[in-house]
Amino acid sequence: MPKFGVTARKEAELLARMAACDLRESDIEERFVSSQGPGGQHVNRSATCVQLRHAPTGLEVRAQEARSQALNRFYARRRLCELLEARLLGEASPEAVRREKIRRQKARRRRRHKAGGEEA
């Protein structure tokens, strides 16, 4: 099992999420490539960007959020879980539920703003 450079709790949550999505390490093809963008010499000299490919579904993920390769491995696996959940659960996936909640909040704020503007 790879080390991710995160707390034990976060690592356990990720492993549980991967198990719930039926995502196994043996199904993942992992490559390390050079990152792009800011980060200076550290980014330019080491291959910190992580590319994952889930062989059964063909989903591909690329993570270069952090300067450390270990953290990017964690972020890439987490994003792959999000994509698999969206594919398996559809509208019931945590990401879809979060987006719907934000959409409702914005609509409520829009209505409030519109109602408040008419009074003035």
FENTA-V510791 format. One record per residue. RES is the residue in one letter. PHI is phi as a letter, one per 20 degrees, with the letter a starting at -180 (NA if undefined). NEAR is the number of other C-alpha atoms within 8 Angstrom. D_CENTER is the distance of its C-alpha to the mean C-alpha in Angstrom with 1 decimal. Layout:
RES	PHI	NEAR	D_CENTER
RES	PHI	NEAR	D_CENTER
//
This chain:
M	NA	3	19.2
P	f	3	17.5
K	e	5	17.4
F	d	10	14.3
G	m	6	16.2
V	c	7	14.8
T	f	6	17.1
A	f	6	18.3
R	f	6	17.1
K	f	8	13.4
E	f	10	14.0
A	f	8	16.0
E	f	8	13.4
L	f	10	10.9
L	f	8	14.0
A	f	8	15.1
R	f	9	12.0
M	f	11	12.3
A	f	9	16.0
A	f	7	15.6
C	e	9	13.8
D	l	6	16.6
L	d	9	14.3
R	d	8	16.7
E	g	6	16.7
S	f	5	19.7
D	e	9	17.9
I	d	10	15.4
E	d	9	16.9
E	d	8	15.7
R	c	7	17.1
F	d	9	17.3
V	c	9	18.3
S	f	11	19.5
S	f	10	17.2
Q	c	6	18.5
G	n	4	19.3
P	f	5	20.4
G	q	8	20.6
G	m	6	24.1
Q	f	6	25.8
H	g	8	23.2
V	f	14	20.6
N	f	11	23.5
R	e	7	25.0
S	c	7	22.2
A	e	12	19.6
T	e	14	16.5
C	f	13	14.1
V	d	16	12.5
Q	d	13	12.6
L	d	13	11.9
R	c	11	13.9
H	e	11	14.3
A	g	9	18.0
P	f	5	19.0
T	d	5	16.9
G	n	7	16.6
L	f	9	12.9
E	c	9	11.9
V	c	10	8.8
R	c	9	9.7
A	c	11	8.5
Q	b	10	11.2
E	f	6	10.2
A	d	7	12.7
R	e	11	16.2
S	d	7	16.0
Q	f	11	15.2
A	f	9	14.6
L	f	12	11.8
N	f	17	10.2
R	f	11	10.7
F	f	9	8.9
Y	f	10	5.7
A	f	14	6.2
R	f	10	7.2
R	f	9	4.7
R	f	9	2.7
L	f	11	6.5
C	f	12	7.3
E	f	9	6.0
L	f	9	8.0
L	f	9	10.7
E	f	12	11.2
A	f	14	11.6
R	f	7	14.0
L	f	7	15.8
L	e	8	16.2
G	m	9	16.3
E	f	7	17.2
A	e	8	17.0
S	f	11	13.2
P	g	8	11.8
E	f	8	9.8
A	f	11	13.2
V	f	10	15.2
R	f	8	13.5
R	f	8	14.2
E	f	8	17.7
K	f	8	18.4
I	f	8	17.8
R	f	8	19.9
R	f	8	22.7
Q	f	8	22.7
K	f	8	23.2
A	f	8	25.9
R	f	8	27.6
R	f	8	27.7
R	f	8	29.0
R	f	8	31.7
R	f	8	32.7
H	f	8	32.9
K	f	8	35.0
A	f	8	37.3
G	f	8	37.7
G	f	7	38.6
E	f	6	41.4
E	f	5	43.2
A	f	4	43.7
//
